[in-house]
Amino acid sequence: MHNRRKTVIPAIIALMGFLCVLEAQAMTAQEILQRVEKASFGENFRVVLSTKTLKNKKPPVNHVLWLIGAKTPDSNVFFIDFEQPKESEGLRFLIEVRGNKDAKAFMYLPSTGKTLPLAMDDPSVDLGGTGLTMDDIRGFIPKGEEQATLVKEEKSDGRDCYVLRIAQPESKAERMLWITKQDFLVIKSQYTDEQGKVKRKFRVTEFFNTDQGREFPREEEVVIPDKDTRIIVRQENAVFGIELPQEVLDPAKFGTFQWKK
């Protein structure tokens, strides 16, 4: 009996030590979001996107556009340049996000040759008739007084995920994010209003593997129940770790700079 107690006590101590290590390694919601930002926007990228917008029973509306992302020391900048359809050709947007504040957005209209400032928090801003919004580009980054909380861990589409709640104290609305543990990708999100009604849903429907062996979204789906709208976004081509001309990130020049030459 005495020998058994000698054996049990070290085992208990070892178990307590193991649990302490697990607790020390547990990630906070903010740490998870930082990893997501690093995984998604840690390097410059350029991607060709095709979008198909299905609304009610109307014929689908298709667009082709370039999305360029740049990481600066204190911000993430997104440049959007439309190619198709013909009536959207040359339409451009520039979005600059500095943490959770001071976000700025601009739209260049080729028909007038003018650049206009846009309100980042205006839900009516539709990016070129695609149905996508500023928040779809800005993504997971909390805004203003939003508060992030790690709710639980669970599987989604066979992937181990962290589930985060992004609460908006003023409006009582919230976003739920499903983030993969392996690559820290947001693979699903859901936005609900103060009454708990689902207003917008997002999920990744197809992945591809990068040259570095990481999974990355190939195709995504956005659903807006109130508008009976479904948007399918597909990455036709993606390049990472590229150098970018500073003109595409400059509000005074992004509209007319010939960056493709």
PyMOL commands that set and color helices and strands:
alter all, ss='L'
color gray80, all
select helices_A, chain A and resi 2-25+29-41+86-88+134-138+225-227+246-249
alter helices_A, ss='H'
color red, helices_A
select strands_A, chain A and resi 45-55+61-72+75-84+92-98+101-109+114-118+147-156+159-167+174-180+186-192+198-209+215-224+229-240
alter strands_A, ss='S'
color yellow, strands_A
deselect
rebuild
show_as cartoon
